Amino acid sequence: MPKTYQNIETKLIHAGEPEERIRGSVSLPVFQSSTFEYGGQSSYHDLKYIRLNNTPNHIALHKKLAALENAEAALVTASGMGAISTTLLSLLSPGDHLLVQNCLYGGTHDFITKDLTKLGIFYDFIDGSDPESWEPKLRAETKVIYVESMTNPLLQVADLIAVVEFATAHHLISMTDNTFPSPVNFRAPEQGFDLSLHSCTKYLNGHSDIVAGAVIGRGELIQQITHKLNHLGASLDPHACFLLHRGMKTLAVRVRYQNESALAISKFLEHHPAVEKINYLGLESHPDHERARELFDGFSGMLSFELKGDVEVADRFIQNTTLSISAPSLGGVETLITRPATTSHSGMSQEDRQALGISDRLIRLSVGLEATEDLIEDFDQALTP
Ligand SMILES: *Cc1c(COP(=O)(O)O)cnc(C)c1O
């Protein structure tokens, strides 16, 4: 019988590891073999082959990821977008309709609004904080409700419990992109979500050196999505599996440190005279602070803020920082700083950004593992050059 573990720190180290260590190896080796000796399998999907997502490296990751969110099953994919696109293509057919939160990761936004509509799959945007407004948008063809556990870059938290209740009441599949909180701060399946999606490129791997994705949730859905992935081919390479597996072991210590560091930095920025507005879920000033406090175990390492002055002031600040690196992406060991209007949200029109409250001067920070006081000292000098 597979062992079960209580706490996430222990699961990160031990869940999903081979019951008997392979040749005594403490760390699961990379199985760099595309194909494996035939073992009498009768189904195509059970043949051992990298694209079929069932090498020893895949299987260990699937078990570990499922354990982290207390779910039945999990699947790793070649990228976060591989997880999102494969999942939606598995569960939706031409003529179907889905409800999606109005503030989405750029790739997801474009996939739903451009690629799915071409296939005859339609959507309506919903305001995640206003459950009353969802029912009028429901159609007989609605199959899925899709949200993000924490939105980018304003870090808003939808009424996630209402999403699950709405899905149950109307027989929809509920899914949330759980990349930003990571399983340390929020485990969507525990709250009743059918599926939890991740860009493992971010916190789960945590070292800014691979792209990878995951879907975690109900067993029958994961099996259906696995078969679709076998056909679409967005499978994770064994070496990337190995790096993700290695990176994940430190997830809890990394994210807890990042939670604390981001809170300290947010408090510093909140009181700085050059700062106009700050969005951090751990601050009481964030409109979704109470909801996050009830649902999450931590407020993450992500924050965004506006400085007094124009876009040039923001860009000068970014240039003046010496520790944080100006780059898109997030969740790594190094602090990354970016202006979403020029990176993650550059595909949106300025009008659309403004409607969502994303100003051109907004700066987003992904807090890394540097000493908190060094980061604060660096921001202080960059604010008052
Ligand atoms: C980065 C990201 C994605 C896409 O992941 P990739 O690994 O880059 O494909 C999806 N959702 C969120 C919230 C992300 O931050």
Ligand as a Chemical Component Dictionary entry (heavy atoms), coordinates in Angstrom:
data_LIG
# 
_chem_comp.id                   LIG 
_chem_comp.type                 NON-POLYMER 
_chem_comp.pdbx_formal_charge   0 
_chem_comp.three_letter_code    LIG 
# 
loop_
_chem_comp_atom.comp_id 
_chem_comp_atom.atom_id 
_chem_comp_atom.alt_atom_id 
_chem_comp_atom.type_symbol 
_chem_comp_atom.charge 
_chem_comp_atom.model_Cartn_x 
_chem_comp_atom.model_Cartn_y 
_chem_comp_atom.model_Cartn_z 
_chem_comp_atom.pdbx_ordinal 
LIG C1 C1 C 0 3.170  31.613 -16.709 1  
LIG C2 C2 C 0 1.752  31.352 -16.513 2  
LIG C3 C3 C 0 1.039  30.504 -17.373 3  
LIG C4 C4 C 0 1.687  29.845 -18.581 4  
LIG O1 O1 O 0 2.683  28.960 -18.208 5  
LIG P1 P1 P 0 3.915  28.523 -19.165 6  
LIG O2 O2 O 0 4.633  27.543 -18.311 7  
LIG O3 O3 O 0 4.688  29.756 -19.495 8  
LIG O4 O4 O 0 3.304  27.914 -20.381 9  
LIG C5 C5 C 0 -0.289 30.259 -17.098 10 
LIG N1 N1 N 0 -0.910 30.833 -16.051 11 
LIG C6 C6 C 0 -0.276 31.662 -15.212 12 
LIG C7 C7 C 0 -1.019 32.267 -14.072 13 
LIG C8 C8 C 0 1.071  31.957 -15.408 14 
LIG O5 O5 O 0 1.695  32.797 -14.577 15 
# 
loop_
_chem_comp_bond.comp_id 
_chem_comp_bond.atom_id_1 
_chem_comp_bond.atom_id_2 
_chem_comp_bond.value_order 
_chem_comp_bond.pdbx_ordinal 
LIG C1 C2 SING 1  
LIG C2 C3 SING 2  
LIG C2 C8 DOUB 3  
LIG C3 C4 SING 4  
LIG C3 C5 DOUB 5  
LIG C4 O1 SING 6  
LIG O1 P1 SING 7  
LIG P1 O2 DOUB 8  
LIG P1 O3 SING 9  
LIG P1 O4 SING 10 
LIG C5 N1 SING 11 
LIG N1 C6 DOUB 12 
LIG C6 C7 SING 13 
LIG C6 C8 SING 14 
LIG C8 O5 SING 15 
# 
